């Protein structure tokens, strides 16, 4: 099986390494220092199940790879349009494209670029950070890929990918309810990213303080209300269920958006809290707390330090 990983950072690098370890022919599309390190030293995964691949297929030009069986998309959401152009040489008449990116808007962009028959839905769960070029550290035990056909069928291509994932030690599942799975992750991700990034703290102190805990819960309640208004099969108390998950994760767990803020990188807030606001507006569902998150982080959304405002007299 030939697989191309569009984006080889925390998610794409981690799962791509696991797939390669399991025997798949994996090609990593990367750039900059991370690409250079992978070419010279391979790819190293640190953490609960350490792994070192001394040699990997890595390039910044997808055309060098040619047509593959699967394209797995893991780039940051703001890079999606660029990635869609880059990956066209990878996609043939039998290629399957799956986005494991954050959010619920990602598949709309894929449908605009490729025939719907080429697409499956996907959700990825892993807590990682790139500690240096070519080295990805898994910061918690959770790692999981869920994917499936949008029509709920159990397909041969899904079975093939599942087999490849399991061979690489990935906790994987072929789901008949992939749209619901995508929204279920979205509920928790919007809450986690919104709370940790605006408060600049990990999940531990947030869940322990009554006021910030309530903020986290209400962020997720807004997402559930918006999803249900759009016809997604979410339990009415799903936010409360996700709050229990927040109690079970590591005290120092945080979101990739929080990491991006600390590093001065661009933020995915427009596709997370911002998407909740926009999708809520479409159905007349109020989303004041997600609007607050989007507004608070607006000056950081494009990365770098915000320009200081002009100082006036008190």
Secondary structure, DSSP 8 states (H G I E B T S, - for coil): -EEEEE--SHHHHHHHHHHHHTT-EEEEE--HHHHHHHHHH-EEEESTT-EEESS-EEES-GGGT---SEEEE-S-GGGHHHHHHHGGGG--TT-EEEE--SSSSHHHHHHHHS-GGGEEEEEEEEEEEEEETTEEEEEEEEEEEEEE-TT----HHHHHHHHHHHHTT--EEE-S-HHHHHHHHHHHHHHHHHHHHHHTS-HHHHHHSHHHHHHHHHHHHHHHHHHHHTT----TTHHHHHHHHHHHS-TT---HHHHHHHHT----GGGTHHHHHHHHHHHT---HHHHHHHHHTGGGTTSS----------
